[in-house]
Amino acid sequence: MKMHIHATSCSNRAAMLLAALSLALTILVGFGGRVVAAASPSAGESFPGPAMQTRYVMQLENLGLTKLLSQAVKTHRGTPSAALFQSGLIFARWAGLARQPQEQAVLARQFVANIQAYLTADSNATLVDGGWATDQAKFLFAYIVPPIVDRIEYWSSTAADRAKLAPVAKLAQDLLSASDGYYQRIIRKLNLATTFTHADEMAYQQAMNGQAQVSYYLAYADYYGGLSLAPSDAARKTLLDQAVKLAQKWIKPGPASGVYYQALLLAGKAQLQAAEYDAAIASLQKAQLSAAPLWVQYQSRYQQVVAMLRANHPREAITTLKAYEAWIHREKSIDTSGAIMGAQLLRYRILNAQANMAGTPPATKVALANEAATLALTIISTAPQYEELIFSHLAGALPAKPVFAQLSPLQSLAYAWLQAQKKDDASAIDAVDAILAQKKVNPAIRREALLIGGISNFRLGRLTDAVKLNLEFVKSDPHDPRAPHVLDLALYDIKQLSPTTQASAQVSALISQALRLAYFTYHEKKWAFAYATQMQQSGHLNQAMRAFASIAPSDQFYLDAHYEMVRIGTIRLAQLAAKKARLEQQRRQARVLLRNCESFLTLLRNPPAAVSPGDLKRAQGYRRDIWLIQAGTALDPLRDPNRAAAALNNLERIRNKLSPRLQGVILRYRIRQYQLQNRGRRILPLVEQYARESSQKATDIIEGLIGQYDRESRNLRHSNPAKSRRLATDAAVLMRQLITYLNKEPKPNAGEIYVYRQPLADELIHAGHGHQAMAIFKALEKEKPQDLENFIGVARAAYATTDYNYAHSLYVRIIPQLKPGSTLFWSAYLYLIRSNQLMGKNQEATRSSLKSLNAIYGPTIGGKYFHKQFEKLLASYTIN
């Protein structure tokens, strides 16, 4: 039989141990079948209820009749028998129920509690069937003890592990004692029998065999009982010595059997735990001979290294470990990966022992401790099942609130892990912060600290910190098998964070990092659209374009990606305009943008087969935006009204489905189209039609459009003067249309028309048509000589037409009529001074005026709107 078993593979070990022990005992007693069969009533015994009941449960367990066991639990509910049948159900269904360590722990507690409940009721412990009691003890040893004892045997004893083991060891002792008493009663009665039938002979032999089994398993019960006691407890040594004594009964000269080697192993482990290291090493060396079962060889070799370590012989331990590793590689039938991991754990312990040896130089201690820490964390990262084993022992002896400066980084890490397990996340983060604050900390320790910190911060609701630490963990070693899962956690946290947190620079940077890792490092195409969108929002347009272009037709965001590529084209065009790029350069980008628009519309008409109908339907909604982009781009900067008209015609077909704002945009674009086509006469009828359809006044619509043009023109006056002038021209055209419309009314309101002619002249000045503006202002001045606005308008128009001498003469006359300190006052003074500068005249007078103004107004010179300009003038004339 090939047995694949290693130190921490509890389920495999349990099954193999149970099978090997049963086989060995069968060989010893000479029976080919079970050795726990009940005695026959013909021996003169009147079986009491518990014996019959437990024998019945044993048969159901062995036959796997779980339905009958379940029914019995219901039938006997509320009685001690229910606990018996419930334990039988767990026994029979263990393999199907206990697949995970957590499930095993829960079921183990239930099994022990049920057996205890049954044995303590009505003196059942002295009356149960011996075969059943032995079977339950073997079940404890095979399935419930190993997960606890492995930690003690392969590492060290902790109070928590001993507390878990104690009730199980005690129950095993009770069961085997009950079994031993059962068989003794049969043997005693049969020894006194006056007649001895064949059935009696069979019963006698079975009872003797049963006693032999009990004797063997009592050695294990004593060993586990000893392990459950504290090292300082004198009873511990007594039980361990007793286990060795019982085991040695099976270590006899002659042909070696499986049970012989198992007894050697048990004796060696008991001697090791009793600190009899030389005796332990001798027993373990005998147990690892090639004739021994493979799993016995494995454990013996492992425990021999442990014995040498505890005997404080690290050099000999290293030699033995190397031989053990060589044996692992030779033995192909063993669970090699698990065995190698066990060897790595031993190597870690040896490094620690060497680091703590007296006389080790400080620098060597640090190097060995770092090597040990790196190895331990490598083990954890590749086999997380060892994490709890390593950290719980490292942190087990630490105080509740340690001083981290007094701990090694690995101890601080173990403390952080332990507190995180207890969900004391604040304490865990304190330890993590202490580790991360160390500049020269071992990178492997830092990485584990990042992992724990990410989890604890998440549980405390500190999502930004959780994401930051998780991403640092992933970046520190992207090849760590846990890294992709941690990245998924970071992305999940970001998803939770985004709706509730403003996109600060820090959060935006974290989002970019996470998506870059997902897309570039792990090549997860599902994040391509999110990554590209983030790059687009961050202004990295080239990266965004490449990511959008990489999205496959089968991706649900395929069409969205192509739409976003069009939008990137609009951003690039806007950037060129903001940089005041040459008009031809802007137009070249505009033509590229329009080609991309047409390509996208073609894609909507002829999508790839992989695009789903739902995704296509959603993407059809982008057509409106594409037509708006086409119309706006054709008008500016291409100034191609015919191309714009085609897009506007498409928009007209869906105008009723558009918001009032977008309908206003279409109106503006159509007006601009008519202006470029020199079809100004169509503008007013268009506005009137729009007014009727939207139940508005035509004058209100025109005024609204003029206001939009005017605001945009003023905003672009310094950044894009050419476009600012075009917008001012458009505003002036609309103003003329408004005046024309008002003049066509049955009773034109001259006062209202007069009011609109003044801003018309203003727009003409901004548009660069100063002479036209001057003609209007002079006509208005004749109509209302008392209106100072017209006089000021003439002066501004003179300045705009570079007639600075005339402008100067006008401002000299205007300023005395203005309220000192008012906006008009400062504006007039500014134009007066600039006129002097541009003419190169009146410099002393200008200097004198500035001095006087500075003396009067001081830091408020220029008022709200012209303060900066006056500060520059004062500096240019060196006036303090």
ChimeraX attribute file (.defattr): number of C-alpha atoms within 10 A of each C-alpha:
attribute: neighborCount
match mode: 1-to-1
recipient: residues
	/A:1	8
	/A:2	10
	/A:3	19
	/A:4	19
	/A:5	26
	/A:6	24
	/A:7	22
	/A:8	22
	/A:9	16
	/A:10	21
	/A:11	21
	/A:12	15
	/A:13	21
	/A:14	22
	/A:15	16
	/A:16	19
	/A:17	22
	/A:18	17
	/A:19	14
	/A:20	19
	/A:21	19
	/A:22	18
	/A:23	17
	/A:24	17
	/A:25	21
	/A:26	18
	/A:27	14
	/A:28	16
	/A:29	16
	/A:30	11
	/A:31	13
	/A:32	9
	/A:33	10
	/A:34	12
	/A:35	21
	/A:36	20
	/A:37	19
	/A:38	19
	/A:39	23
	/A:40	16
	/A:41	12
	/A:42	13
	/A:43	22
	/A:44	13
	/A:45	13
	/A:46	10
	/A:47	15
	/A:48	12
	/A:49	13
	/A:50	21
	/A:51	23
	/A:52	15
	/A:53	17
	/A:54	23
	/A:55	20
	/A:56	14
	/A:57	24
	/A:58	24
	/A:59	14
	/A:60	20
	/A:61	23
	/A:62	12
	/A:63	10
	/A:64	16
	/A:65	16
	/A:66	18
	/A:67	11
	/A:68	15
	/A:69	23
	/A:70	15
	/A:71	13
	/A:72	18
	/A:73	21
	/A:74	13
	/A:75	13
	/A:76	14
	/A:77	14
	/A:78	10
	/A:79	13
	/A:80	19
	/A:81	23
	/A:82	22
	/A:83	23
	/A:84	25
	/A:85	32
	/A:86	22
	/A:87	27
	/A:88	29
	/A:89	24
	/A:90	21
	/A:91	24
	/A:92	20
	/A:93	15
	/A:94	16
	/A:95	13
	/A:96	8
	/A:97	12
	/A:98	18
	/A:99	11
	/A:100	9
	/A:101	13
	/A:102	10
	/A:103	12
	/A:104	19
	/A:105	15
	/A:106	11
	/A:107	19
	/A:108	22
	/A:109	14
	/A:110	16
	/A:111	24
	/A:112	18
	/A:113	16
	/A:114	21
	/A:115	23
	/A:116	22
	/A:117	17
	/A:118	22
	/A:119	23
	/A:120	12
	/A:121	12
	/A:122	11
	/A:123	11
	/A:124	19
	/A:125	23
	/A:126	20
	/A:127	20
	/A:128	26
	/A:129	32
	/A:130	31
	/A:131	29
	/A:132	26
	/A:133	28
	/A:134	24
	/A:135	19
	/A:136	23
	/A:137	26
	/A:138	25
	/A:139	17
	/A:140	23
	/A:141	22
	/A:142	22
	/A:143	23
	/A:144	24
	/A:145	21
	/A:146	22
	/A:147	22
	/A:148	20
	/A:149	23
	/A:150	18
	/A:151	20
	/A:152	19
	/A:153	20
	/A:154	18
	/A:155	16
	/A:156	14
	/A:157	19
	/A:158	18
	/A:159	13
	/A:160	12
	/A:161	18
	/A:162	21
	/A:163	14
	/A:164	15
	/A:165	24
	/A:166	17
	/A:167	17
	/A:168	27
	/A:169	25
	/A:170	16
	/A:171	21
	/A:172	29
	/A:173	21
	/A:174	19
	/A:175	30
	/A:176	27
	/A:177	19
	/A:178	24
	/A:179	28
	/A:180	25
	/A:181	19
	/A:182	24
	/A:183	25
	/A:184	17
	/A:185	13
	/A:186	21
	/A:187	21
	/A:188	11
	/A:189	13
	/A:190	19
	/A:191	12
	/A:192	9
	/A:193	13
	/A:194	7
	/A:195	9
	/A:196	14
	/A:197	12
	/A:198	10
	/A:199	14
	/A:200	21
	/A:201	13
	/A:202	14
	/A:203	23
	/A:204	23
	/A:205	16
	/A:206	24
	/A:207	27
	/A:208	19
	/A:209	22
	/A:210	26
	/A:211	23
	/A:212	18
	/A:213	24
	/A:214	26
	/A:215	19
	/A:216	21
	/A:217	23
	/A:218	23
	/A:219	27
	/A:220	28
	/A:221	30
	/A:222	25
	/A:223	28
	/A:224	27
	/A:225	25
	/A:226	29
	/A:227	26
	/A:228	27
	/A:229	21
	/A:230	16
	/A:231	16
	/A:232	8
	/A:233	10
	/A:234	11
	/A:235	14
	/A:236	22
	/A:237	22
	/A:238	14
	/A:239	22
	/A:240	27
	/A:241	21
	/A:242	21
	/A:243	28
	/A:244	23
	/A:245	13
	/A:246	21
	/A:247	27
	/A:248	17
	/A:249	13
	/A:250	18
	/A:251	17
	/A:252	9
	/A:253	7
	/A:254	7
	/A:255	6
	/A:256	12
	/A:257	18
	/A:258	19
	/A:259	24
	/A:260	22
	/A:261	25
	/A:262	26
	/A:263	26
	/A:264	26
	/A:265	26
	/A:266	27
	/A:267	30
	/A:268	30
	/A:269	30
	/A:270	31
	/A:271	26
	/A:272	26
	/A:273	25
	/A:274	20
	/A:275	16
	/A:276	15
	/A:277	22
	/A:278	15
	/A:279	16
	/A:280	26
	/A:281	23
	/A:282	14
	/A:283	23
	/A:284	30
	/A:285	17
	/A:286	16
	/A:287	28
	/A:288	24
	/A:289	15
	/A:290	10
	/A:291	13
	/A:292	19
	/A:293	20
	/A:294	20
	/A:295	23
	/A:296	27
	/A:297	24
	/A:298	22
	/A:299	22
	/A:300	29
	/A:301	25
	/A:302	25
	/A:303	24
	/A:304	26
	/A:305	27
	/A:306	28
	/A:307	26
	/A:308	22
	/A:309	21
	/A:310	16
	/A:311	16
	/A:312	15
	/A:313	16
	/A:314	21
	/A:315	13
	/A:316	14
	/A:317	22
	/A:318	18
	/A:319	11
	/A:320	18
	/A:321	22
	/A:322	15
	/A:323	12
	/A:324	22
	/A:325	18
	/A:326	11
	/A:327	14
	/A:328	19
	/A:329	13
	/A:330	11
	/A:331	11
	/A:332	10
	/A:333	13
	/A:334	19
	/A:335	16
	/A:336	18
	/A:337	11
	/A:338	17
	/A:339	24
	/A:340	16
	/A:341	19
	/A:342	20
	/A:343	20
	/A:344	18
	/A:345	20
	/A:346	22
	/A:347	20
	/A:348	22
	/A:349	19
	/A:350	25
	/A:351	23
	/A:352	19
	/A:353	20
	/A:354	22
	/A:355	23
	/A:356	13
	/A:357	13
	/A:358	8
	/A:359	9
	/A:360	13
	/A:361	10
	/A:362	10
	/A:363	10
	/A:364	12
	/A:365	19
	/A:366	14
	/A:367	13
	/A:368	21
	/A:369	23
	/A:370	23
	/A:371	16
	/A:372	23
	/A:373	23
	/A:374	18
	/A:375	19
	/A:376	23
	/A:377	21
	/A:378	16
	/A:379	20
	/A:380	19
	/A:381	18
	/A:382	13
	/A:383	13
	/A:384	13
	/A:385	13
	/A:386	19
	/A:387	16
	/A:388	16
	/A:389	18
	/A:390	18
	/A:391	20
	/A:392	17
	/A:393	18
	/A:394	17
	/A:395	20
	/A:396	15
	/A:397	11
	/A:398	15
	/A:399	9
	/A:400	10
	/A:401	9
	/A:402	12
	/A:403	12
	/A:404	17
	/A:405	10
	/A:406	9
	/A:407	13
	/A:408	16
	/A:409	25
	/A:410	27
	/A:411	21
	/A:412	28
	/A:413	27
	/A:414	27
	/A:415	30
	/A:416	31
	/A:417	30
	/A:418	22
	/A:419	21
	/A:420	20
	/A:421	15
	/A:422	11
	/A:423	15
	/A:424	16
	/A:425	23
	/A:426	17
	/A:427	20
	/A:428	27
	/A:429	23
	/A:430	15
	/A:431	28
	/A:432	28
	/A:433	16
	/A:434	17
	/A:435	25
	/A:436	17
	/A:437	11
	/A:438	11
	/A:439	9
	/A:440	9
	/A:441	16
	/A:442	17
	/A:443	15
	/A:444	20
	/A:445	25
	/A:446	23
	/A:447	23
	/A:448	21
	/A:449	28
	/A:450	27
	/A:451	23
	/A:452	26
	/A:453	31
	/A:454	28
	/A:455	24
	/A:456	28
	/A:457	22
	/A:458	20
	/A:459	16
	/A:460	13
	/A:461	12
	/A:462	15
	/A:463	21
	/A:464	20
	/A:465	17
	/A:466	26
	/A:467	29
	/A:468	22
	/A:469	23
	/A:470	31
	/A:471	27
	/A:472	20
	/A:473	25
	/A:474	25
	/A:475	18
	/A:476	16
	/A:477	14
	/A:478	17
	/A:479	12
	/A:480	16
	/A:481	13
	/A:482	16
	/A:483	21
	/A:484	17
	/A:485	13
	/A:486	20
	/A:487	24
	/A:488	15
	/A:489	19
	/A:490	27
	/A:491	21
	/A:492	13
	/A:493	19
	/A:494	21
	/A:495	12
	/A:496	12
	/A:497	18
	/A:498	13
	/A:499	9
	/A:500	8
	/A:501	11
	/A:502	10
	/A:503	13
	/A:504	9
	/A:505	10
	/A:506	11
	/A:507	19
	/A:508	16
	/A:509	14
	/A:510	19
	/A:511	25
	/A:512	20
	/A:513	18
	/A:514	24
	/A:515	25
	/A:516	21
	/A:517	21
	/A:518	21
	/A:519	20
	/A:520	14
	/A:521	14
	/A:522	15
	/A:523	12
	/A:524	13
	/A:525	17
	/A:526	14
	/A:527	20
	/A:528	27
	/A:529	25
	/A:530	21
	/A:531	26
	/A:532	30
	/A:533	23
	/A:534	22
	/A:535	21
	/A:536	21
	/A:537	13
	/A:538	14
	/A:539	13
	/A:540	13
	/A:541	20
	/A:542	13
	/A:543	16
	/A:544	26
	/A:545	21
	/A:546	13
	/A:547	23
	/A:548	26
	/A:549	17
	/A:550	15
	/A:551	22
	/A:552	16
	/A:553	15
	/A:554	12
	/A:555	18
	/A:556	18
	/A:557	21
	/A:558	22
	/A:559	26
	/A:560	19
	/A:561	25
	/A:562	21
	/A:563	22
	/A:564	19
	/A:565	25
	/A:566	23
	/A:567	19
	/A:568	19
	/A:569	21
	/A:570	19
	/A:571	15
	/A:572	16
	/A:573	22
	/A:574	15
	/A:575	13
	/A:576	17
	/A:577	18
	/A:578	12
	/A:579	10
	/A:580	16
	/A:581	13
	/A:582	10
	/A:583	13
	/A:584	11
	/A:585	14
	/A:586	20
	/A:587	19
	/A:588	13
	/A:589	20
	/A:590	23
	/A:591	16
	/A:592	14
	/A:593	24
	/A:594	22
	/A:595	13
	/A:596	20
	/A:597	24
	/A:598	15
	/A:599	15
	/A:600	21
	/A:601	17
	/A:602	11
	/A:603	14
	/A:604	17
	/A:605	11
	/A:606	9
	/A:607	16
	/A:608	14
	/A:609	9
	/A:610	12
	/A:611	17
	/A:612	14
	/A:613	11
	/A:614	9
	/A:615	15
	/A:616	20
	/A:617	11
	/A:618	11
	/A:619	17
	/A:620	13
	/A:621	10
	/A:622	16
	/A:623	17
	/A:624	17
	/A:625	14
	/A:626	22
	/A:627	22
	/A:628	20
	/A:629	21
	/A:630	25
	/A:631	27
	/A:632	24
	/A:633	23
	/A:634	25
	/A:635	21
	/A:636	18
	/A:637	20
	/A:638	19
	/A:639	17
	/A:640	17
	/A:641	21
	/A:642	16
	/A:643	17
	/A:644	25
	/A:645	19
	/A:646	13
	/A:647	20
	/A:648	22
	/A:649	15
	/A:650	14
	/A:651	23
	/A:652	14
	/A:653	9
	/A:654	11
	/A:655	16
	/A:656	11
	/A:657	11
	/A:658	14
	/A:659	10
	/A:660	12
	/A:661	9
	/A:662	15
	/A:663	19
	/A:664	16
	/A:665	15
	/A:666	22
	/A:667	20
	/A:668	20
	/A:669	22
	/A:670	23
	/A:671	22
	/A:672	23
	/A:673	26
	/A:674	17
	/A:675	18
	/A:676	15
	/A:677	13
	/A:678	10
	/A:679	12
	/A:680	17
	/A:681	11
	/A:682	13
	/A:683	21
	/A:684	18
	/A:685	13
	/A:686	14
	/A:687	21
	/A:688	18
	/A:689	14
	/A:690	18
	/A:691	17
	/A:692	11
	/A:693	10
	/A:694	13
	/A:695	9
	/A:696	13
	/A:697	14
	/A:698	22
	/A:699	17
	/A:700	12
	/A:701	19
	/A:702	22
	/A:703	17
	/A:704	13
	/A:705	20
	/A:706	25
	/A:707	13
	/A:708	14
	/A:709	23
	/A:710	22
	/A:711	16
	/A:712	15
	/A:713	26
	/A:714	17
	/A:715	13
	/A:716	17
	/A:717	16
	/A:718	10
	/A:719	14
	/A:720	17
	/A:721	17
	/A:722	16
	/A:723	19
	/A:724	23
	/A:725	22
	/A:726	17
	/A:727	25
	/A:728	28
	/A:729	23
	/A:730	24
	/A:731	27
	/A:732	25
	/A:733	20
	/A:734	23
	/A:735	22
	/A:736	15
	/A:737	19
	/A:738	23
	/A:739	20
	/A:740	13
	/A:741	18
	/A:742	19
	/A:743	14
	/A:744	10
	/A:745	9
	/A:746	7
	/A:747	8
	/A:748	13
	/A:749	11
	/A:750	10
	/A:751	8
	/A:752	11
	/A:753	16
	/A:754	14
	/A:755	12
	/A:756	16
	/A:757	21
	/A:758	17
	/A:759	18
	/A:760	24
	/A:761	26
	/A:762	21
	/A:763	27
	/A:764	24
	/A:765	26
	/A:766	24
	/A:767	23
	/A:768	17
	/A:769	18
	/A:770	23
	/A:771	17
	/A:772	14
	/A:773	29
	/A:774	25
	/A:775	14
	/A:776	21
	/A:777	26
	/A:778	16
	/A:779	14
	/A:780	21
	/A:781	18
	/A:782	11
	/A:783	12
	/A:784	13
	/A:785	13
	/A:786	10
	/A:787	12
	/A:788	13
	/A:789	16
	/A:790	23
	/A:791	21
	/A:792	20
	/A:793	23
	/A:794	26
	/A:795	26
	/A:796	25
	/A:797	29
	/A:798	22
	/A:799	21
	/A:800	19
	/A:801	17
	/A:802	15
	/A:803	15
	/A:804	22
	/A:805	16
	/A:806	15
	/A:807	24
	/A:808	23
	/A:809	13
	/A:810	19
	/A:811	24
	/A:812	13
	/A:813	12
	/A:814	18
	/A:815	18
	/A:816	10
	/A:817	10
	/A:818	15
	/A:819	11
	/A:820	11
	/A:821	15
	/A:822	13
	/A:823	16
	/A:824	16
	/A:825	19
	/A:826	23
	/A:827	16
	/A:828	22
	/A:829	22
	/A:830	18
	/A:831	18
	/A:832	23
	/A:833	22
	/A:834	18
	/A:835	23
	/A:836	19
	/A:837	14
	/A:838	11
	/A:839	15
	/A:840	9
	/A:841	13
	/A:842	13
	/A:843	14
	/A:844	10
	/A:845	12
	/A:846	19
	/A:847	18
	/A:848	14
	/A:849	14
	/A:850	20
	/A:851	16
	/A:852	12
	/A:853	16
	/A:854	19
	/A:855	12
	/A:856	11
	/A:857	12
	/A:858	12
	/A:859	11
	/A:860	15
	/A:861	21
	/A:862	24
	/A:863	17
	/A:864	12
	/A:865	10
	/A:866	15
	/A:867	15
	/A:868	13
	/A:869	12
	/A:870	20
	/A:871	17
	/A:872	11
	/A:873	18
	/A:874	17
	/A:875	10
	/A:876	10
	/A:877	15
	/A:878	9
	/A:879	13
	/A:880	10
